[in-house]
């Protein structure tokens, strides 16, 4: 057996140096110290993904889907196309988006009184965010303008949805609603109402007046905007106001 003697004067072997991560590479510690609002989008996604190179993979996700708006519309199978994202990461991100939608829906619980169209914005966006087709929704209100019913009465294409007054007013009449707000989304992101939107609004207003269930507003919503036709002065079926003028279109 061969033994090698080491002289006491020889310096001890050193461990390989370890690289200390910069503060921006520690999103978990930053959240605990400063709170979630201090973290960038990519850091929040990195916390959901976890594991090695989480920040790098989170950045690839945002680039692949086109930011948070794209993430809100992406399904798990689309996220699996991102390099470094497996089943666990894709489903974690999709679950977080769905939880956000469900939390937003709590902003308009049963019996909430609507004092302005804006009070319904977050709730409506949670219902329709990320939709690739136009949806037509009706909110039933009682005599005190409290929300008592929410119904989707029509689903169309990317740029159009067709509804008949009977589909809109049948659930309202059966539930003895006092009035209603009609809503539809524009997947394109442009919330300016079209001429057909104005015509449909006036038709619904006239039917509602005849049936005793007045239409108090028509809201057009997208992932990036919100327009109340009542606030824009476009709810009078007998008015002569040009809708380009009302929407500030030159």
C-alpha positions in Angstrom: 0.0 0.0 0.0 1.4 3.4 -1.0 0.8 6.4 1.2 1.5 9.9 0.0 2.5 12.3 2.8 1.3 15.9 2.5 3.5 18.5 3.9 1.8 20.8 6.5 3.1 23.7 4.4 1.0 22.7 1.4 -2.2 24.7 1.1 -5.4 22.8 1.4 -7.4 22.0 -1.7 -10.0 24.7 -2.3 -13.7 24.0 -3.3 -14.6 25.3 -6.7 -16.1 28.8 -6.4 -19.8 29.1 -6.5 -21.5 31.9 -8.3 -23.7 34.1 -6.2 -26.9 34.9 -7.9 -27.8 38.5 -8.5 -30.9 39.9 -6.7 -33.0 39.9 -10.0 -32.3 36.2 -10.3 -34.1 35.4 -6.9 -37.8 36.1 -7.5 -38.8 34.0 -4.5 -36.7 36.1 -2.1 -37.8 39.3 -3.8 -41.4 38.5 -3.3 -41.0 37.6 0.4 -39.0 40.8 0.9 -40.9 43.4 -1.2 -44.2 41.7 -2.1 -45.6 40.4 -5.3 -46.2 43.9 -6.8 -42.4 44.4 -7.0 -41.9 41.5 -9.4 -41.8 41.8 -13.1 -44.1 39.6 -15.2 -41.3 37.3 -16.1 -40.4 36.8 -12.4 -44.0 35.9 -11.5 -44.0 33.3 -14.3 -40.7 31.9 -13.2 -42.2 31.3 -9.7 -45.0 29.3 -11.3 -42.6 27.3 -13.4 -40.0 26.6 -10.7 -37.0 24.4 -11.4 -33.7 25.2 -13.1 -33.4 28.2 -15.5 -36.9 29.3 -14.5 -36.4 33.0 -15.5 -35.0 32.0 -18.9 -37.9 29.6 -19.6 -40.4 32.2 -18.4 -39.0 34.7 -20.8 -39.4 32.2 -23.7 -43.0 31.7 -22.7 -43.7 35.5 -22.9 -41.9 35.7 -26.3 -43.7 32.7 -27.7 -47.3 33.7 -26.8 -46.9 37.5 -27.2 -46.9 38.7 -23.6 -49.6 38.4 -20.9 -52.5 39.0 -23.3 -51.3 36.0 -25.4 -50.8 33.9 -22.2 -54.4 34.6 -21.2 -55.5 33.0 -24.5 -53.1 30.1 -24.7 -54.1 26.6 -23.9 -51.7 24.1 -22.3 -50.9 22.4 -25.6 -49.7 25.7 -27.1 -47.5 26.3 -24.0 -45.9 22.8 -24.5 -44.5 24.1 -27.8 -42.1 26.4 -25.8 -38.6 24.9 -25.4 -38.1 23.8 -21.8 -41.8 23.8 -20.8 -43.2 20.4 -19.9 -46.6 19.2 -18.7 -46.1 20.5 -15.2 -45.2 24.0 -16.3 -47.8 24.3 -19.1 -50.7 23.2 -16.8 -49.4 25.4 -13.9 -49.6 28.5 -16.1 -53.0 27.6 -17.6 -54.3 27.0 -14.0 -53.1 30.4 -12.9 -54.8 32.1 -15.7 -58.1 30.3 -15.0 -57.9 31.1 -11.3 -57.4 34.8 -12.2 -60.6 34.7 -14.2 -62.6 33.0 -11.4 -61.3 35.6 -8.9 -62.4 38.4 -11.2 -65.9 37.0 -11.3 -66.2 37.5 -7.6 -66.2 41.2 -8.3 -69.9 41.0 -9.4 -71.5 38.6 -7.0 -75.2 37.9 -6.8 -77.2 41.0 -5.9 -74.6 43.7 -6.6 -76.1 47.0 -7.5 -74.6 48.6 -10.6 -74.3 52.4 -10.3 -72.3 52.7 -13.5 -71.3 50.5 -16.4 -67.7 50.5 -15.2 -68.7 48.5 -12.1 -69.4 45.5 -14.4 -66.2 45.8 -16.4 -63.9 43.4 -14.4 -66.6 40.8 -14.1 -67.5 40.9 -17.8 -63.9 40.8 -18.9 -63.4 37.7 -16.7 -66.2 36.0 -18.6 -65.1 36.9 -22.1 -61.3 37.4 -21.9 -59.4 35.4 -24.4 -62.6 34.5 -26.4 -61.8 34.0 -30.1 -65.5 34.3 -31.0 -68.1 37.0 -30.4 -70.4 36.2 -27.4 -73.7 37.9 -26.6 -74.4 38.1 -22.9 -77.4 39.5 -21.0 -77.4 40.7 -17.4 -80.8 40.7 -15.8 -81.5 43.4 -13.2 -84.1 43.9 -10.5 -85.9 47.2 -9.7 -82.9 48.4 -7.7 -80.4 47.7 -10.6 -79.0 44.7 -8.8 -77.6 41.8 -10.9 -79.9 38.8 -10.6 -79.0 36.8 -13.7 -76.2 36.3 -16.3 -76.9 34.4 -19.5 -74.9 33.8 -22.7 -77.6 33.9 -25.4 -75.4 33.7 -28.5 -72.0 32.7 -29.8 -70.8 33.7 -33.3 -67.6 34.0 -35.3 -64.5 36.1 -34.9 -66.2 39.2 -36.2 -70.0 38.6 -35.8 -72.7 37.2 -33.6 -76.3 37.0 -34.5 -79.1 37.0 -31.9 -82.8 37.3 -32.1 -84.8 39.2 -29.5 -86.6 36.1 -28.4 -83.3 34.5 -27.3 -82.4 37.7 -25.4 -85.7 38.4 -23.7 -87.0 34.8 -23.0 -84.8 34.2 -20.0 -85.5 37.7 -18.7 -89.2 37.3 -18.9 -89.2 33.9 -17.3 -87.1 35.2 -14.4 -89.3 38.4 -14.1 -86.4 40.7 -14.5 -87.1 44.5 -14.3 -84.5 45.6 -16.8 -81.3 44.4 -18.5 -77.9 45.2 -19.8 -76.8 43.6 -23.1 -73.1 42.8 -23.7 -71.0 41.5 -26.5 -67.2 41.2 -27.0 -64.9 42.1 -29.9 -62.1 39.5 -30.1 -60.2 41.9 -32.5 -59.6 44.3 -29.5 -61.3 47.3 -31.2 -64.3 48.1 -29.0 -65.8 50.8 -31.2 -69.4 49.7 -32.0 -70.2 49.0 -35.7 -73.2 50.3 -37.5 -74.8 46.8 -37.1 -74.1 47.0 -33.3 -76.0 50.3 -33.2 -78.9 48.9 -35.3 -79.1 45.8 -33.1 -79.1 48.0 -29.9 -82.0 50.1 -31.2 -83.9 47.0 -32.1 -83.4 45.5 -28.7 -84.4 48.7 -27.0 -87.7 48.9 -28.9 -88.5 45.2 -28.1 -87.6 45.8 -24.4 -89.9 48.8 -24.2 -92.8 46.7 -25.7 -92.2 43.8 -23.3 -91.6 46.0 -20.2 -88.0 45.0 -19.8 -86.0 48.1 -20.7 -82.5 47.8 -22.0 -80.5 50.3 -19.9 -77.1 49.8 -21.7 -75.2 47.9 -24.4 -71.6 47.3 -23.4 -68.9 46.3 -26.0 -65.8 44.8 -24.3 -62.5 43.3 -25.4 -59.3 42.3 -23.8 -58.0 45.8 -24.2 -61.0 48.1 -24.0 -64.5 48.9 -22.9 -67.3 51.0 -24.4 -70.8 51.8 -22.9 -73.2 52.8 -25.6 -75.3 54.6 -23.0 -72.2 56.8 -22.0 -71.6 57.4 -25.7 -75.1 58.7 -26.2 -76.0 55.9 -28.7 -79.0 54.4 -26.9 -81.8 56.6 -28.4 -83.5 54.6 -31.2 -85.2 57.8 -32.5 -82.1 60.0 -32.2 -80.1 61.3 -35.2 -76.7 61.4 -33.6 -74.0 60.0 -35.9 -72.1 57.2 -34.2 -68.8 58.4 -35.7 -69.3 61.7 -33.9 -70.2 60.0 -30.7 -67.1 57.8 -30.8 -64.8 60.7 -31.7 -64.0 59.3 -35.2 -62.9 61.9 -37.7 
